[in-house]
Amino acid sequence: MKNTMKKVLSILIAITMLFAAAACGDSDTEAIKIAVVKQMDHPSLDEIAAAVTAQLDAIETAEGVAIEYEVFSGQGEQATLKQIGDQAIADGYDAIIPIATLAAQVMTVCAEDTQTPVIFAAISDPAGAELTGIDYVTGTSDALDTEFIMEMMLKQNPDIKHVGLLYSLSEINSQAPIAEAKAYLDAKGIKYSEATGNTNDEVIAAASVLISNKVDAIFTPTDNIIQAAELAIVDSLIDAKIPHYTGADSFVRNGAFTTCGVNYTDLGTQTADLAYKVAVNGFDGIEDFYKVDGGIITVNTETAAALGIDYSVFDGMGTIVEVQTTEE
């Protein structure tokens, strides 16, 4: 009887070890596959992608899981983004992290049939971009506090009479903050002029129009088109003594005067955490999106000096980060 019990116990142990070995084999081979899709190559989007991948590496180490990822760029082309999204679905990625609005919209369409989780990053207006209320979509928002930036503008120059609004009509990100800026300026009785551009040359021309209109300052939201042209317009704005208030620190690193917004490394880190949570646990209890806290005032010290502006007026309004032009 004892020998029989020993044999049964040995068989049970062997079976248990076999299943344990099989489970270990699965964990080694079945990595979580994540596609990180940038709308284009762009300093802010590059910073977010780098933060996402760094955090995925950190999660892999901390949680003892295997995570495979690849970073793609749509080069600002909808057709290219569609090809990337379709291929990611065909290749069986477990989740897609699109960075910026157009990338998020295209990935959402690509993932519709498979319901592959889409965890977007840096969408200023998720509702306006029609990225809310979708079962397989969530993400992080860098929604701009437009009123706060207007207050910064008036803090620096209480005598402002005329503000330029520089943005791209093709950027959904710009729609809500431009409307908010108009409402704020209307309430204050401050005149404003609008100028738009969808290409580098058009942005240069638009900036020239605002300079000729003798605006006292210019506001641009988190607009990727304008940011890409910042280096081409910064010297003209400085020569005209016009400070450029913007929606992201990437503008400021390319010569704009200042911004107040989110830290994009923090945003990328939070997006990666959210993507891992969704990939492992699904969408139970997950919100449509999560707004990342801002409060970081970034000032280009070279531009401030060239404009003759004492940015200490912003002391107490937020955490001030000083940068210089990096020409990225």
C-alpha positions as CSV (number, residue, x, y, z in Angstrom):
1,M,0.0,0.0,0.0
2,K,2.8,2.4,0.9
3,N,4.7,1.6,-2.3
4,T,1.5,2.2,-4.3
5,M,1.0,5.6,-2.5
6,K,4.6,6.5,-3.3
7,K,4.1,5.7,-7.0
8,V,0.9,7.8,-7.1
9,L,2.7,10.6,-5.3
10,S,5.6,10.4,-7.7
11,I,3.3,10.5,-10.7
12,L,1.4,13.6,-9.3
13,I,4.7,15.3,-8.6
14,A,5.9,14.6,-12.2
15,I,2.7,15.9,-13.7
16,T,2.9,19.0,-11.5
17,M,6.5,19.6,-12.6
18,L,5.5,19.0,-16.3
19,F,2.8,21.7,-16.1
20,A,5.1,24.1,-14.2
21,A,7.7,23.6,-16.9
22,A,5.1,24.2,-19.6
23,A,3.9,27.4,-17.9
24,C,7.5,28.6,-17.7
25,G,7.9,27.9,-21.3
26,D,4.8,29.9,-22.2
27,S,6.0,32.9,-20.1
28,D,9.3,32.8,-22.1
29,T,7.7,32.7,-25.5
30,E,4.5,34.6,-25.1
31,A,5.7,38.1,-24.6
32,I,3.4,41.1,-24.5
33,K,3.8,42.8,-27.9
34,I,3.3,46.5,-28.1
35,A,3.5,48.8,-31.1
36,V,4.4,52.4,-30.4
37,V,3.3,54.6,-33.3
38,K,4.4,58.2,-33.6
39,Q,2.4,60.5,-35.8
40,M,5.7,61.9,-37.1
41,D,9.3,62.4,-36.1
42,H,9.0,65.4,-33.8
43,P,10.9,66.5,-30.6
44,S,7.8,66.2,-28.3
45,L,6.6,62.9,-29.9
46,D,10.2,61.5,-29.8
47,E,10.4,62.4,-26.1
48,I,7.1,60.6,-25.3
49,A,8.1,57.5,-27.3
50,A,11.5,57.4,-25.5
51,A,9.7,57.6,-22.1
52,V,7.2,55.0,-23.1
53,T,9.8,52.4,-24.1
54,A,12.0,53.2,-21.1
55,Q,9.0,52.5,-18.8
56,L,8.1,49.3,-20.6
57,D,11.7,48.2,-20.0
58,A,11.3,49.1,-16.3
59,I,8.0,47.2,-16.1
60,E,9.5,44.2,-17.7
61,T,12.3,44.1,-15.0
62,A,10.0,44.9,-12.1
63,E,7.2,42.5,-13.0
64,G,9.3,39.7,-14.4
65,V,7.4,39.7,-17.6
66,A,8.5,39.7,-21.2
67,I,7.5,42.8,-23.2
68,E,8.5,43.3,-26.8
69,Y,7.9,46.6,-28.5
70,E,8.7,48.4,-31.7
71,V,8.5,52.1,-32.5
72,F,7.1,53.3,-35.8
73,S,6.7,56.7,-37.4
74,G,3.9,57.7,-39.7
75,Q,5.9,60.6,-41.1
76,G,2.8,62.8,-40.8
77,E,1.1,60.8,-43.5
78,Q,-2.3,59.3,-43.0
79,A,-1.7,56.6,-45.6
80,T,1.6,55.6,-43.9
81,L,-0.1,55.4,-40.5
82,K,-2.8,53.2,-42.0
83,Q,-0.2,50.8,-43.3
84,I,1.5,50.7,-40.0
85,G,-1.8,50.1,-38.1
86,D,-2.9,47.3,-40.5
87,Q,0.5,45.6,-40.2
88,A,0.5,45.8,-36.4
89,I,-3.0,44.1,-36.3
90,A,-1.8,41.5,-38.8
91,D,1.3,40.8,-36.8
92,G,-0.8,40.2,-33.7
93,Y,0.4,43.0,-31.4
94,D,-1.4,42.9,-28.0
95,A,-1.7,46.7,-27.8
96,I,-0.9,49.8,-29.8
97,I,0.3,53.1,-28.3
98,P,-0.3,55.9,-30.8
99,I,1.3,59.3,-30.1
100,A,-0.6,62.4,-31.3
101,T,-4.2,62.8,-32.6
102,L,-4.0,61.6,-36.2
103,A,-2.1,58.5,-35.2
104,A,-4.6,57.8,-32.5
105,Q,-7.6,58.2,-34.9
106,V,-6.0,55.9,-37.5
107,M,-5.0,53.2,-35.0
108,T,-8.5,53.2,-33.6
109,V,-10.0,52.5,-37.0
110,C,-7.4,49.8,-37.7
111,A,-8.1,48.1,-34.4
112,E,-11.9,48.2,-34.7
113,D,-12.5,44.6,-36.0
114,T,-10.0,42.9,-33.6
115,Q,-10.7,45.3,-30.7
116,T,-7.0,45.4,-30.1
117,P,-6.4,47.8,-27.2
118,V,-5.4,51.3,-28.2
119,I,-3.8,53.4,-25.5
120,F,-3.2,56.9,-27.0
121,A,-0.7,59.5,-25.7
122,A,-0.7,63.3,-25.7
123,I,-4.2,63.9,-27.1
124,S,-5.2,67.5,-26.2
125,D,-8.9,67.0,-26.9
126,P,-9.9,63.4,-26.9
127,A,-13.6,64.1,-27.1
128,G,-13.2,66.5,-29.9
129,A,-11.0,64.0,-31.7
130,E,-13.9,61.4,-31.3
131,L,-11.7,59.1,-29.2
132,T,-14.0,58.7,-26.2
133,G,-16.8,56.2,-25.6
134,I,-14.9,53.4,-27.4
135,D,-14.6,50.1,-25.5
136,Y,-11.1,49.3,-26.6
137,V,-9.6,52.8,-26.5
138,T,-8.1,54.9,-23.6
139,G,-5.0,57.0,-23.1
140,T,-3.5,60.2,-21.7
141,S,-4.3,63.8,-22.4
142,D,-2.0,66.8,-22.4
143,A,-5.0,69.2,-22.5
144,L,-3.7,72.7,-22.4
145,D,-4.7,75.2,-19.7
146,T,-5.2,78.0,-22.1
147,E,-6.5,80.5,-19.6
148,F,-3.3,80.0,-17.5
149,I,-1.1,80.8,-20.5
150,M,-3.2,83.9,-21.2
151,E,-2.6,84.9,-17.6
152,M,1.1,84.4,-18.0
153,M,1.0,86.7,-21.0
154,L,-0.7,89.4,-19.1
155,K,1.5,88.9,-16.0
156,Q,4.5,89.6,-18.2
157,N,2.9,92.5,-20.0
158,P,-0.3,94.0,-18.4
159,D,-0.5,96.5,-21.2
160,I,-1.1,94.0,-24.0
161,K,-3.6,95.3,-26.6
162,H,-3.3,92.9,-29.5
163,V,-2.6,89.1,-29.5
164,G,-1.7,87.0,-32.5
165,L,-3.2,83.5,-32.7
166,L,-0.9,81.3,-34.9
167,Y,-2.1,77.7,-35.6
168,S,-2.8,75.1,-38.3
169,L,-6.3,74.4,-39.5
170,S,-5.3,70.7,-40.0
171,E,-4.5,70.2,-36.3
172,I,-7.5,69.1,-34.2
173,N,-5.4,69.7,-31.1
174,S,-5.6,73.5,-31.8
175,Q,-9.3,73.9,-32.2
176,A,-10.4,73.9,-28.5
177,P,-7.5,76.0,-27.1
178,I,-7.9,78.6,-29.9
179,A,-11.6,78.9,-29.1
180,E,-10.7,79.2,-25.4
181,A,-8.1,81.9,-26.2
182,K,-10.6,83.9,-28.2
183,A,-13.2,83.7,-25.4
184,Y,-10.6,84.8,-22.8
185,L,-9.4,87.7,-25.0
186,D,-13.0,88.8,-25.8
187,A,-13.8,88.9,-22.1
188,K,-10.8,91.1,-21.4
189,G,-11.5,93.4,-24.4
190,I,-8.2,92.5,-26.0
191,K,-7.9,92.5,-29.8
192,Y,-6.7,89.4,-31.6
193,S,-5.6,88.5,-35.1
194,E,-5.6,84.9,-36.5
195,A,-3.0,83.5,-38.9
196,T,-2.8,79.9,-40.1
197,G,-0.5,77.6,-42.0
198,N,-0.4,74.0,-43.0
199,T,3.2,73.9,-44.4
200,N,6.5,75.3,-43.3
201,D,6.3,78.1,-45.9
202,E,2.7,78.9,-45.0
203,V,3.6,79.2,-41.3
204,I,6.5,81.6,-42.2
205,A,4.0,83.7,-44.2
206,A,1.4,83.5,-41.3
207,A,4.0,84.7,-38.8
208,S,4.9,87.6,-41.1
209,V,1.3,88.7,-41.3
210,L,1.1,88.8,-37.5
211,I,4.4,90.8,-37.3
212,S,3.0,93.3,-39.8
213,N,-0.1,93.5,-37.8
214,K,2.1,94.6,-34.9
215,V,0.8,92.1,-32.3
216,D,2.2,92.4,-28.8
217,A,2.4,88.6,-28.3
218,I,1.6,85.4,-30.1
219,F,-0.1,82.3,-28.8
220,T,0.1,78.8,-30.3
221,P,-1.4,75.7,-28.8
222,T,0.1,72.2,-28.9
223,D,0.2,72.4,-32.7
224,N,2.6,70.0,-34.4
225,I,2.6,71.9,-37.7
226,I,3.6,75.2,-36.1
227,Q,6.2,73.5,-33.8
228,A,7.9,71.9,-36.8
229,A,8.3,75.4,-38.3
230,E,9.4,77.2,-35.1
231,L,13.0,77.4,-36.0
232,A,12.1,79.1,-39.2
233,I,10.1,81.9,-37.5
234,V,11.8,82.4,-34.2
235,D,14.4,85.0,-35.5
236,S,11.8,87.1,-37.1
237,L,9.7,87.1,-33.9
238,I,12.7,88.0,-31.8
239,D,13.6,90.8,-34.2
240,A,10.1,92.2,-33.9
241,K,10.3,91.8,-30.1
242,I,7.2,89.5,-30.1
243,P,7.2,86.8,-27.4
244,H,5.8,83.5,-28.5
245,Y,3.7,81.7,-25.9
246,T,3.2,78.0,-26.9
247,G,1.6,74.8,-25.9
248,A,4.6,72.5,-25.4
249,D,8.2,72.7,-24.3
250,S,9.4,71.5,-27.7
251,F,8.5,74.9,-29.1
252,V,10.6,76.6,-26.4
253,R,13.6,74.4,-27.0
254,N,13.4,75.6,-30.6
255,G,13.4,79.2,-29.7
256,A,9.8,80.2,-28.6
257,F,9.7,82.3,-25.4
258,T,7.7,80.1,-23.0
259,T,5.0,77.6,-22.3
260,C,3.2,76.0,-19.3
261,G,2.2,72.4,-19.8
262,V,2.9,68.8,-19.0
263,N,6.3,67.1,-18.7
264,Y,6.3,64.8,-21.7
265,T,8.6,62.3,-20.1
266,D,6.1,62.0,-17.2
267,L,3.2,61.6,-19.8
268,G,5.1,58.9,-21.6
269,T,5.8,57.0,-18.4
270,Q,2.1,57.2,-17.3
271,T,1.0,56.0,-20.8
272,A,3.2,53.0,-20.6
273,D,1.9,52.1,-17.1
274,L,-1.7,52.4,-18.5
275,A,-0.9,50.3,-21.5
276,Y,0.6,47.5,-19.4
277,K,-2.4,47.6,-17.0
278,V,-4.8,47.3,-19.9
279,A,-2.8,44.5,-21.6
280,V,-2.8,42.5,-18.4
281,N,-6.2,43.3,-16.9
282,G,-8.4,44.6,-19.7
283,F,-10.6,47.7,-19.6
284,D,-12.6,47.0,-16.4
285,G,-12.5,50.3,-14.4
286,I,-10.6,52.1,-17.1
287,E,-11.6,55.7,-17.9
288,D,-12.0,57.2,-21.4
289,F,-8.7,59.0,-20.8
290,Y,-6.5,60.4,-18.0
291,K,-5.4,64.1,-18.0
292,V,-1.8,64.5,-17.0
293,D,-1.1,67.3,-14.6
294,G,0.8,70.3,-15.9
295,G,2.2,73.2,-14.0
296,I,5.7,73.2,-15.6
297,I,6.7,76.6,-16.9
298,T,9.5,76.3,-19.5
299,V,11.4,79.4,-20.5
300,N,14.0,79.8,-23.2
301,T,16.6,82.0,-21.5
302,E,18.3,83.0,-24.7
303,T,15.0,84.2,-26.2
304,A,14.1,85.9,-23.0
305,A,17.4,87.8,-23.0
306,A,17.0,88.7,-26.7
307,L,13.5,90.0,-26.0
308,G,14.6,91.9,-22.9
309,I,12.0,90.1,-20.7
310,D,12.5,89.4,-17.0
311,Y,10.8,86.0,-16.6
312,S,11.0,86.2,-12.8
313,V,7.5,87.6,-13.1
314,F,6.4,84.0,-13.4
315,D,7.8,83.1,-9.9
316,G,5.0,81.5,-7.9
317,M,2.9,80.6,-10.9
318,G,4.5,77.2,-11.3
319,T,7.8,75.3,-11.5
320,I,10.1,77.2,-13.8
321,V,12.4,75.1,-16.1
322,E,15.1,77.1,-18.0
323,V,16.2,75.8,-21.4
324,Q,18.2,77.1,-24.4
325,T,17.6,76.6,-28.1
326,T,18.7,73.1,-29.1
327,E,17.6,73.3,-32.8
328,E,16.1,69.8,-32.8
